[in-house]
Amino acid sequence: MLKVKNISYQKDYNILFKNLTFQAKDGVILHVFGINGSGKTSLLKILAGISTAEKGSVSLDEHDVKSFEYKKQIFYFGHLPSLNLTLSSIDNLNFLTNLKQSTNKTLLNDALNKIGLKGYENEYCYRLSAGQRRRVVLAGLFLSKAKLWLLDEPFTALDKDGIEIVKQCINNHCKNNGICIIVSHQDNIFANQEVLEL
Amino acid sequence: MNIYFQTIWRDLNIAVRNSSMMLNPLLFFIMSVSLFPLAVSPESELLAKIATGVICVSSMLSILLSINILFHNDFENGLLEQMLISKHSLPFLMLSKIIAHWMLTGVPIILLSPLLGLFLFLDIQSIKILMIVLLLATPSLSFIGAIGASLVVGVKNSGILLSLMILPLYVPILIFASTAVNNFIEGVDISGNLYFLATIQLVCLMLAPFISSVAIRISLE
């Protein structure tokens, strides 16, 4: 279970949230929404351990956000693609996955196949479209063994098929007791989602 | 493959594919050294006297020219965020990136130095010492440069700021490196200089990856 207790965060002179408390049980999809600049991305960065809240605590299964056990349990998909455009899709995905866990070529090919990039494995990323580049990173969802998925606008630039594939993958993850926190401007993404408004 | 070797391999791979990124500092190094005989004097005695200083200053400036991009691309595309939250040690990932940078700039400079030394009328024995000195000095230049680059990684147009921060820290290395070869030519014992350069390199090796990782963490906040 993810527990967030009384966290506050301020950017420059702008207080984004104060004493924010919520929790997400195992198997929950939590949809975070709010107006532009309300602190959705900042919240995800705090949950990922990239930013630090001014006060309060974040823990996953009693492991604090700063602990090694917590780090091992998160998959973070941010605004930025984390891709080097001069490398191939498979090289980029291989490096990103290896930062979290060990993998092999068969698994990588399989993940790219599932996300709809069959035939693009050895294509340089600068030759891919914006949606395909995002798919390369999202292919990491099929490889991830992390419990907590933090996804910032995962459906941006994806076509209908791409959105369906990612939704299916998230549903499967949560059926296996995973937790998924999604920041998105789309309404009612999942039938079984919980909602947090900032 | 181990993630740290993978990081080195990845950076080398990217540099080979963006060959201008790798060649710019090297061309700068070669051009700046080779222009000195034209500008100062073609006399062999004078050139041999200033050769070490010219090569050391040029190598320092060429490394400074390339250090700006050490973390910049990975910061812009979000990979540093992924490195920060990875299960691996951030200081060791930083160390891998610095080693890759040294392999791309320091190693070619060391390999080119005999040719440029001959060009400036240095004798073979002095060239050997010059190579040893560069082998001890160039890693320190990359390490110190990495500290500066990580501190300004989030700052736009940080070139001048980076130079102002790093150049004073390069000065001791420059002094020990150039006096080592000059002392050797004059027949003075140079072991003190080499020990100092080795010590600076070890201290930088121990501190730079940790300072860089803290600076990156702050920049990503």
Interface residues (C-beta under 8 A of the other chain):
Chain A: A48 G49 I50 S51 T52 F68 K71 K72 I74 Y76 G78 H79 L80 P81 S82 L83 N84 T86 L87 D91 F95 L96 N98 L99 K100 Q101
Chain B: I3 Q6 T7 R10 N13 I14 R17 N18 N73 E76 N77 G78 L79 E81 Q82 M83 L84 I85 S86 K87 H88 L220 E221
